[in-house]
């Protein structure tokens, strides 16, 4: 067993006119699958940009919003997840602070709850 912290805020996100956001790479798998911990401080944003590959944005603490190509902000809170397809423009932000895990890789399939 190995324990570790994944909220180390190792890299400031300054691309795409982002503000108050940091990233920590957590793990990588076979091929090009990556897991990153994103922290967005109060009033922070990750600016609009295209998803390079399929992306899952999994909110684990706090609350904020996400927006797709239409710019309409959709509220998110801990336990909410969002998937963006390759090339899809998106942005996220918060007024109070938010932590999310971002899983990126080709062809990420969701396991949706039974109806």
DAWO-V530565 format. One line per field, one symbol per residue. ss: DSSP state (2 for helix, 1 for strand, 0 for the rest). phi: phi as a letter, one per 20 degrees, with the letter a starting at -180 (. if undefined). burial: b if it has 9 or more other C-alpha atoms within 8 Angstrom, else e. Layout:
# DAWO-V530565
ss=???
phi=???
burial=???
This chain:
# DAWO-V530565
ss=0000000000110022201111111111000001111111111111111100011111111111111000001111100011110000111110000111111110000000000
phi=.cdaeddflfcfecemlfbmccccfdbcdgmddcccedcdfgmebdffaeffbgcdddfdbnbabcbefemffdfcbgoeccddegnffbbbabedobccdddcrfleeeeefff
burial=eeeeeeeebeebbeeeebbbbbbbbbeeeeebbbbbbbbbbbbbbbbbbbbebbbbbbbbbbbbbbbbeeeeeeebbbebbeebbbebbbbbbbbbbbbbbbbbbeebeeeeeee
